[in-house]
Amino acid sequence: MESEREKFLKVQEALWTELRRIRAILDKLVVSEEEEAWEVVGYRLRELGINVKLDKVFIDNVEVRIYGVSDDTCIFGEITVRLESSLIYELEKKIKLAREKKPTLLRPKLIKVIYALVVTPQVIELAREHGIWVLSVRQEYTPLIIHSL
């Protein structure tokens, strides 16, 4: 007869197996979201004559999910499923962190961008006030602005 401990270990192993399966699915979704964002943002930039390879970059363990450089212009941005006002402020903080900790990432011209799947009218106005280009695969919610640093 199986002991209580053996039963517990079997259940625990089944839970770990399921957790690994869920994590693998989540990893595929996250990578797909980033790849889609890089592709769409990169395509729209190329339409405007800005050729850039987008990737992510880290500043003191802080991840910036959209980053690229083209001549004297840098692209600095984030990716989200649902855009909330907190991400707008977070992006501004990351740009400030780059100025302080890694100024070599920045260029004389800056494009701030957020790629989002769901965007509300209230957040669009806040992004517009901050000069952040907000877009999805379907549309651009705010205009692209090139900021001078």
N, CA and C atoms as a LAMMPS dump frame, in Angstrom:
ITEM: TIMESTEP
0
ITEM: NUMBER OF ATOMS
447
ITEM: BOX BOUNDS ff ff ff
-5.0000000000000000e+02 5.0000000000000000e+02
-5.0000000000000000e+02 5.0000000000000000e+02
-5.0000000000000000e+02 5.0000000000000000e+02
ITEM: ATOMS id mol type element x y z
1 1 1 N 0.835 -1.18 0
2 1 2 C 0 0 0
3 1 3 C 0.887 1.253 0
4 2 1 N 0.453 2.22 -0.784
5 2 2 C 1.201 3.458 -0.917
6 2 3 C 1.099 4.297 0.352
7 3 1 N 2.236 4.801 0.775
8 3 2 C 2.236 5.65 1.966
9 3 3 C 1.739 7.043 1.599
10 4 1 N 1.377 7.805 2.609
11 4 2 C 0.923 9.182 2.406
12 4 3 C 2.032 10.019 1.753
13 5 1 N 3.244 9.766 2.167
14 5 2 C 4.38 10.504 1.618
15 5 3 C 4.536 10.226 0.126
16 6 1 N 4.415 8.969 -0.283
17 6 2 C 4.522 8.609 -1.694
18 6 3 C 3.407 9.249 -2.513
19 7 1 N 2.182 9.272 -1.972
20 7 2 C 1.057 9.923 -2.644
21 7 3 C 1.335 11.417 -2.825
22 8 1 N 1.833 12.023 -1.766
23 8 2 C 2.157 13.45 -1.805
24 8 3 C 3.208 13.734 -2.872
25 9 1 N 4.26 12.909 -2.933
26 9 2 C 5.323 13.106 -3.911
27 9 3 C 4.802 12.948 -5.347
28 10 1 N 3.88 12.024 -5.574
29 10 2 C 3.296 11.843 -6.907
30 10 3 C 2.477 13.073 -7.318
31 11 1 N 1.69 13.563 -6.384
32 11 2 C 0.883 14.755 -6.671
33 11 3 C 1.791 15.955 -6.917
34 12 1 N 2.833 16.079 -6.111
35 12 2 C 3.768 17.182 -6.27
36 12 3 C 4.459 17.121 -7.636
37 13 1 N 4.872 15.94 -8.045
38 13 2 C 5.517 15.791 -9.35
39 13 3 C 4.548 16.138 -10.482
40 14 1 N 3.29 15.73 -10.352
41 14 2 C 2.283 16.067 -11.367
42 14 3 C 2.089 17.583 -11.452
43 15 1 N 2.091 18.255 -10.323
44 15 2 C 1.956 19.712 -10.308
45 15 3 C 3.155 20.387 -10.973
46 16 1 N 4.356 19.909 -10.691
47 16 2 C 5.553 20.477 -11.315
48 16 3 C 5.528 20.276 -12.823
49 17 1 N 5.066 19.12 -13.267
50 17 2 C 4.974 18.841 -14.697
51 17 3 C 4.003 19.817 -15.352
52 18 1 N 2.855 20.021 -14.731
53 18 2 C 1.863 20.954 -15.275
54 18 3 C 2.392 22.394 -15.268
55 19 1 N 3.092 22.756 -14.225
56 19 2 C 3.669 24.098 -14.138
57 19 3 C 4.694 24.321 -15.254
58 20 1 N 5.531 23.342 -15.534
59 20 2 C 6.506 23.453 -16.622
60 20 3 C 5.799 23.594 -17.972
61 21 1 N 4.712 22.864 -18.156
62 21 2 C 3.944 22.94 -19.407
63 21 3 C 3.337 24.331 -19.58
64 22 1 N 2.766 24.87 -18.519
65 22 2 C 2.175 26.211 -18.568
66 22 3 C 3.249 27.257 -18.834
67 23 1 N 4.395 27.118 -18.205
68 23 2 C 5.479 28.075 -18.416
69 23 3 C 5.959 28.05 -19.865
70 24 1 N 6.047 26.866 -20.457
71 24 2 C 6.475 26.758 -21.854
72 24 3 C 5.493 27.477 -22.779
73 25 1 N 4.203 27.326 -22.511
74 25 2 C 3.179 28.008 -23.305
75 25 3 C 3.308 29.513 -23.132
76 26 1 N 3.468 29.963 -21.9
77 26 2 C 3.605 31.391 -21.617
78 26 3 C 4.841 31.974 -22.289
79 27 1 N 5.954 31.253 -22.239
80 27 2 C 7.175 31.719 -22.896
81 27 3 C 6.961 31.902 -24.396
82 28 1 N 6.228 31.001 -25.021
83 28 2 C 5.949 31.122 -26.451
84 28 3 C 5.087 32.35 -26.733
85 29 1 N 4.096 32.602 -25.886
86 29 2 C 3.233 33.766 -26.075
87 29 3 C 3.997 35.065 -25.902
88 30 1 N 4.848 35.165 -24.902
89 30 2 C 5.601 36.384 -24.637
90 30 3 C 6.556 36.664 -25.789
91 31 1 N 7.253 35.656 -26.248
92 31 2 C 8.165 35.844 -27.368
93 31 3 C 7.382 36.286 -28.596
94 32 1 N 6.244 35.705 -28.829
95 32 2 C 5.433 36.074 -29.983
96 32 3 C 4.989 37.528 -29.888
97 33 1 N 4.613 37.976 -28.705
98 33 2 C 4.189 39.362 -28.503
99 33 3 C 5.334 40.324 -28.831
100 34 1 N 6.542 40.02 -28.348
101 34 2 C 7.698 40.873 -28.638
102 34 3 C 8.012 40.872 -30.126
103 35 1 N 8.035 39.711 -30.734
104 35 2 C 8.347 39.625 -32.154
105 35 3 C 7.336 40.393 -32.994
106 36 1 N 6.066 40.28 -32.645
107 36 2 C 5.027 41.025 -33.365
108 36 3 C 5.246 42.524 -33.219
109 37 1 N 5.521 42.968 -32.017
110 37 2 C 5.738 44.399 -31.77
111 37 3 C 6.938 44.904 -32.561
112 38 1 N 8.054 44.188 -32.498
113 38 2 C 9.255 44.609 -33.233
114 38 3 C 8.974 44.673 -34.732
115 39 1 N 8.237 43.693 -35.233
116 39 2 C 7.944 43.646 -36.659
117 39 3 C 7.055 44.814 -37.079
118 40 1 N 5.979 45.067 -36.332
119 40 2 C 5.04 46.132 -36.687
120 40 3 C 5.688 47.504 -36.532
121 41 1 N 6.335 47.751 -35.41
122 41 2 C 6.986 49.046 -35.185
123 41 3 C 8.092 49.257 -36.224
124 42 1 N 8.896 48.229 -36.459
125 42 2 C 9.962 48.333 -37.454
126 42 3 C 9.425 48.63 -38.844
127 43 1 N 8.331 47.978 -39.219
128 43 2 C 7.718 48.2 -40.526
129 43 3 C 7.24 49.64 -40.666
130 44 1 N 6.544 50.123 -39.64
131 44 2 C 6.034 51.506 -39.686
132 44 3 C 7.183 52.514 -39.745
133 45 1 N 8.266 52.228 -39.024
134 45 2 C 9.433 53.116 -39.072
135 45 3 C 10.068 53.108 -40.464
136 46 1 N 10.187 51.935 -41.064
137 46 2 C 10.763 51.84 -42.411
138 46 3 C 9.918 52.629 -43.424
139 47 1 N 8.591 52.597 -43.244
140 47 2 C 7.719 53.387 -44.123
141 47 3 C 8.062 54.875 -44.044
142 48 1 N 8.592 55.297 -42.904
143 48 2 C 8.963 56.699 -42.696
144 48 3 C 10.438 56.949 -43.005
145 49 1 N 11.123 55.929 -43.525
146 49 2 C 12.525 56.089 -43.898
147 49 3 C 13.51 55.866 -42.765
148 50 1 N 13.048 55.295 -41.675
149 50 2 C 13.932 55.001 -40.537
150 50 3 C 14.16 53.493 -40.495
151 51 1 N 15.343 53.065 -40.905
152 51 2 C 15.673 51.64 -40.914
153 51 3 C 16.401 51.287 -39.625
154 52 1 N 15.805 50.414 -38.847
155 52 2 C 16.366 50.083 -37.544
156 52 3 C 16.015 48.642 -37.177
157 53 1 N 16.951 47.976 -36.541
158 53 2 C 16.694 46.647 -35.992
159 53 3 C 16.299 46.845 -34.533
160 54 1 N 15.135 46.337 -34.177
161 54 2 C 14.637 46.501 -32.812
162 54 3 C 14.923 45.264 -31.98
163 55 1 N 15.164 45.491 -30.725
164 55 2 C 15.432 44.422 -29.769
165 55 3 C 15.091 44.97 -28.393
166 56 1 N 15.448 44.237 -27.36
167 56 2 C 15.283 44.772 -26.008
168 56 3 C 16.667 45.075 -25.447
169 57 1 N 16.692 45.883 -24.399
170 57 2 C 17.949 46.257 -23.77
171 57 3 C 17.703 46.354 -22.262
172 58 1 N 18.761 46.157 -21.487
173 58 2 C 18.651 46.251 -20.034
174 58 3 C 19.501 47.402 -19.523
175 59 1 N 18.96 48.14 -18.561
176 59 2 C 19.679 49.204 -17.874
177 59 3 C 19.604 48.873 -16.391
178 60 1 N 20.726 48.452 -15.817
179 60 2 C 20.736 48.059 -14.395
180 60 3 C 19.594 47.1 -14.057
181 61 1 N 19.455 46.029 -14.796
182 61 2 C 18.423 45.009 -14.591
183 61 3 C 17.002 45.489 -14.876
184 62 1 N 16.853 46.646 -15.485
185 62 2 C 15.543 47.156 -15.889
186 62 3 C 15.416 46.929 -17.39
187 63 1 N 14.378 46.22 -17.78
188 63 2 C 14.201 45.862 -19.184
189 63 3 C 13.442 46.942 -19.951
190 64 1 N 13.982 47.306 -21.098
191 64 2 C 13.295 48.159 -22.065
192 64 3 C 12.991 47.239 -23.235
193 65 1 N 11.709 47.021 -23.523
194 65 2 C 11.321 45.964 -24.453
195 65 3 C 11.383 46.347 -25.927
196 66 1 N 11.443 47.646 -26.227
197 66 2 C 11.657 48.081 -27.611
198 66 3 C 12.819 49.068 -27.589
199 67 1 N 13.897 48.707 -28.297
200 67 2 C 15.054 49.595 -28.371
201 67 3 C 15.739 49.401 -29.717
202 68 1 N 16.148 50.507 -30.298
203 68 2 C 16.9 50.446 -31.537
204 68 3 C 17.549 51.778 -31.835
205 69 1 N 18.555 51.757 -32.713
206 69 2 C 19.285 52.961 -33.082
207 69 3 C 19.415 53.009 -34.599
208 70 1 N 19.184 54.185 -35.151
209 70 2 C 19.377 54.429 -36.577
210 70 3 C 20 55.81 -36.715
211 71 1 N 21.289 55.832 -37.037
212 71 2 C 22.031 57.092 -37.172
213 71 3 C 21.921 57.92 -35.895
214 72 1 N 21.275 59.086 -35.987
215 72 2 C 21.192 59.974 -34.823
216 72 3 C 19.859 59.85 -34.085
217 73 1 N 19.112 58.767 -34.358
218 73 2 C 17.795 58.559 -33.751
219 73 3 C 17.775 57.254 -32.966
220 74 1 N 17.196 57.301 -31.766
221 74 2 C 16.989 56.062 -31.011
222 74 3 C 15.499 55.874 -30.748
223 75 1 N 15.11 54.627 -30.692
224 75 2 C 13.728 54.248 -30.432
225 75 3 C 13.722 53.587 -29.065
226 76 1 N 12.836 54.047 -28.21
227 76 2 C 12.779 53.597 -26.821
228 76 3 C 11.319 53.311 -26.507
229 77 1 N 10.983 52.069 -26.131
230 77 2 C 9.569 51.806 -25.915
231 77 3 C 9.246 50.559 -25.13
232 78 1 N 7.963 50.315 -25.039
233 78 2 C 7.421 49.202 -24.265
234 78 3 C 6.361 48.463 -25.057
235 79 1 N 6.069 47.258 -24.592
236 79 2 C 5.068 46.381 -25.202
237 79 3 C 4.107 45.955 -24.1
238 80 1 N 2.814 46.001 -24.395
239 80 2 C 1.844 45.589 -23.391
240 80 3 C 0.586 45.051 -24.069
241 81 1 N -0.145 44.24 -23.354
242 81 2 C -1.43 43.766 -23.861
243 81 3 C -2.456 44.881 -23.694
244 82 1 N -2.544 45.437 -22.476
245 82 2 C -3.498 46.515 -22.177
246 82 3 C -2.733 47.724 -21.674
247 83 1 N -2.796 48.81 -22.413
248 83 2 C -2.07 50.019 -22.029
249 83 3 C -2.785 50.734 -20.885
250 84 1 N -2.045 50.942 -19.812
251 84 2 C -2.54 51.707 -18.668
252 84 3 C -1.6 52.873 -18.43
253 85 1 N -2.088 53.892 -17.753
254 85 2 C -1.302 55.108 -17.544
255 85 3 C 0.019 54.833 -16.836
256 86 1 N 0.057 53.837 -15.984
257 86 2 C 1.295 53.54 -15.253
258 86 3 C 2.447 53.201 -16.202
259 87 1 N 2.153 52.589 -17.358
260 87 2 C 3.216 52.242 -18.298
261 87 3 C 3.793 53.492 -18.969
262 88 1 N 2.981 54.496 -19.15
263 88 2 C 3.475 55.753 -19.719
264 88 3 C 4.502 56.366 -18.774
265 89 1 N 4.181 56.415 -17.5
266 89 2 C 5.119 56.964 -16.511
267 89 3 C 6.353 56.073 -16.37
268 90 1 N 6.147 54.764 -16.468
269 90 2 C 7.276 53.83 -16.385
270 90 3 C 8.241 54.036 -17.551
271 91 1 N 7.709 54.247 -18.752
272 91 2 C 8.568 54.506 -19.91
273 91 3 C 9.373 55.785 -19.699
274 92 1 N 8.744 56.822 -19.205
275 92 2 C 9.457 58.078 -18.939
276 92 3 C 10.576 57.866 -17.915
277 93 1 N 10.31 57.051 -16.89
278 93 2 C 11.339 56.758 -15.879
279 93 3 C 12.514 55.991 -16.495
280 94 1 N 12.218 55.085 -17.412
281 94 2 C 13.279 54.311 -18.055
282 94 3 C 14.157 55.198 -18.941
283 95 1 N 13.553 56.167 -19.6
284 95 2 C 14.334 57.109 -20.403
285 95 3 C 15.229 57.941 -19.492
286 96 1 N 14.697 58.376 -18.367
287 96 2 C 15.496 59.13 -17.392
288 96 3 C 16.635 58.263 -16.86
289 97 1 N 16.35 56.992 -16.587
290 97 2 C 17.382 56.067 -16.109
291 97 3 C 18.484 55.917 -17.158
292 98 1 N 18.106 55.832 -18.422
293 98 2 C 19.103 55.73 -19.496
294 98 3 C 19.98 56.981 -19.531
295 99 1 N 19.376 58.136 -19.373
296 99 2 C 20.155 59.389 -19.354
297 99 3 C 21.19 59.374 -18.235
298 100 1 N 20.777 58.839 -17.073
299 100 2 C 21.651 58.855 -15.901
300 100 3 C 22.682 57.728 -15.9
301 101 1 N 22.273 56.523 -16.284
302 101 2 C 23.123 55.343 -16.139
303 101 3 C 23.8 54.881 -17.428
304 102 1 N 23.123 55.046 -18.567
305 102 2 C 23.665 54.568 -19.844
306 102 3 C 23.378 55.563 -20.955
307 103 1 N 23.951 56.761 -20.879
308 103 2 C 23.657 57.774 -21.902
309 103 3 C 24.085 57.365 -23.309
310 104 1 N 24.966 56.369 -23.419
311 104 2 C 25.394 55.907 -24.749
312 104 3 C 24.25 55.251 -25.524
313 105 1 N 23.185 54.859 -24.83
314 105 2 C 22.023 54.277 -25.503
315 105 3 C 21.223 55.331 -26.269
316 106 1 N 21.328 56.568 -25.833
317 106 2 C 20.514 57.638 -26.402
318 106 3 C 21.224 58.333 -27.558
319 107 1 N 20.455 58.996 -28.388
320 107 2 C 20.956 59.759 -29.518
321 107 3 C 20.319 61.149 -29.478
322 108 1 N 20.773 62.061 -30.339
323 108 2 C 20.19 63.412 -30.322
324 108 3 C 18.68 63.436 -30.574
325 109 1 N 18.176 62.424 -31.295
326 109 2 C 16.733 62.342 -31.556
327 109 3 C 16.177 61.073 -30.909
328 110 1 N 14.974 61.203 -30.334
329 110 2 C 14.352 60.094 -29.598
330 110 3 C 12.911 59.906 -30.045
331 111 1 N 12.559 58.648 -30.316
332 111 2 C 11.168 58.277 -30.581
333 111 3 C 10.719 57.412 -29.416
334 112 1 N 9.684 57.871 -28.707
335 112 2 C 9.099 57.1 -27.61
336 112 3 C 7.89 56.35 -28.172
337 113 1 N 7.834 55.038 -27.906
338 113 2 C 6.781 54.221 -28.508
339 113 3 C 6.249 53.2 -27.502
340 114 1 N 4.95 52.954 -27.592
341 114 2 C 4.336 51.847 -26.857
342 114 3 C 3.477 51.065 -27.848
343 115 1 N 3.757 49.772 -27.927
344 115 2 C 2.971 48.86 -28.75
345 115 3 C 1.979 48.176 -27.811
346 116 1 N 0.678 48.328 -28.1
347 116 2 C -0.347 47.79 -27.202
348 116 3 C -1.475 47.158 -28.009
349 117 1 N -2.038 46.109 -27.459
350 117 2 C -3.161 45.453 -28.115
351 117 3 C -4.484 46.131 -27.786
352 118 1 N -4.643 46.598 -26.54
353 118 2 C -5.876 47.254 -26.092
354 118 3 C -5.511 48.625 -25.547
355 119 1 N -6.197 49.656 -26.063
356 119 2 C -5.907 51.03 -25.674
357 119 3 C -7.222 51.752 -25.404
358 120 1 N -7.294 52.49 -24.29
359 120 2 C -8.512 53.243 -23.954
360 120 3 C -8.331 54.722 -24.312
361 121 1 N -9.416 55.427 -24.568
362 121 2 C -9.318 56.851 -24.936
363 121 3 C -8.594 57.717 -23.89
364 122 1 N -8.794 57.437 -22.614
365 122 2 C -8.153 58.237 -21.568
366 122 3 C -6.636 58.111 -21.637
367 123 1 N -6.145 56.92 -21.886
368 123 2 C -4.707 56.688 -21.933
369 123 3 C -4.12 57.274 -23.217
370 124 1 N -4.883 57.283 -24.284
371 124 2 C -4.409 57.876 -25.534
372 124 3 C -4.074 59.349 -25.309
373 125 1 N -4.93 60.057 -24.614
374 125 2 C -4.693 61.477 -24.362
375 125 3 C -3.433 61.688 -23.526
376 126 1 N -3.236 60.856 -22.505
377 126 2 C -2.036 60.966 -21.671
378 126 3 C -0.776 60.685 -22.496
379 127 1 N -0.834 59.666 -23.34
380 127 2 C 0.315 59.345 -24.198
381 127 3 C 0.603 60.501 -25.153
382 128 1 N -0.446 61.104 -25.685
383 128 2 C -0.273 62.249 -26.591
384 128 3 C 0.425 63.398 -25.85
385 129 1 N 0.031 63.653 -24.609
386 129 2 C 0.649 64.708 -23.801
387 129 3 C 2.135 64.444 -23.57
388 130 1 N 2.514 63.176 -23.489
389 130 2 C 3.915 62.799 -23.266
390 130 3 C 4.685 62.599 -24.572
391 131 1 N 4.012 62.772 -25.691
392 131 2 C 4.678 62.615 -26.979
393 131 3 C 5.072 61.185 -27.28
394 132 1 N 4.243 60.245 -26.817
395 132 2 C 4.523 58.823 -27.028
396 132 3 C 3.672 58.314 -28.188
397 133 1 N 4.34 57.665 -29.116
398 133 2 C 3.685 57.052 -30.266
399 133 3 C 3.069 55.737 -29.802
400 134 1 N 1.753 55.63 -29.847
401 134 2 C 1.048 54.414 -29.431
402 134 3 C 0.443 53.776 -30.674
403 135 1 N 0.734 52.485 -30.843
404 135 2 C 0.208 51.79 -32.001
405 135 3 C -0.018 50.315 -31.709
406 136 1 N -0.797 49.714 -32.584
407 136 2 C -1.03 48.27 -32.565
408 136 3 C -0.906 47.793 -34.004
409 137 1 N -1.142 46.531 -34.216
410 137 2 C -1.07 46.001 -35.573
411 137 3 C -2.162 46.628 -36.437
412 138 1 N -3.28 47.048 -35.836
413 138 2 C -4.414 47.589 -36.575
414 138 3 C -4.332 49.084 -36.857
415 139 1 N -3.76 49.862 -35.913
416 139 2 C -3.794 51.309 -36.1
417 139 3 C -2.772 52.039 -35.243
418 140 1 N -2.576 53.303 -35.594
419 140 2 C -1.777 54.208 -34.783
420 140 3 C -2.752 55.072 -34
421 141 1 N -2.583 55.107 -32.684
422 141 2 C -3.49 55.868 -31.825
423 141 3 C -3.011 57.301 -31.611
424 142 1 N -1.705 57.494 -31.661
425 142 2 C -1.114 58.822 -31.513
426 142 3 C -0.046 58.981 -32.593
427 143 1 N 0.28 60.211 -32.939
428 143 2 C 1.282 60.399 -33.986
429 143 3 C 2.699 60.143 -33.483
430 144 1 N 3.565 59.751 -34.398
431 144 2 C 4.989 59.598 -34.082
432 144 3 C 5.59 60.994 -33.96
433 145 1 N 6.303 61.217 -32.86
434 145 2 C 6.983 62.493 -32.627
435 145 3 C 8.46 62.193 -32.421
436 146 1 N 9.301 62.951 -33.091
437 146 2 C 10.743 62.818 -32.883
438 146 3 C 11.166 63.93 -31.924
439 147 1 N 11.591 63.515 -30.73
440 147 2 C 12.005 64.458 -29.687
441 147 3 C 13.49 64.771 -29.839
442 148 1 N 13.861 65.995 -29.553
443 148 2 C 15.279 66.37 -29.523
444 148 3 C 15.781 66.255 -28.09
445 149 1 N 16.934 65.613 -27.938
446 149 2 C 17.509 65.476 -26.595
447 149 3 C 18.589 66.517 -26.367
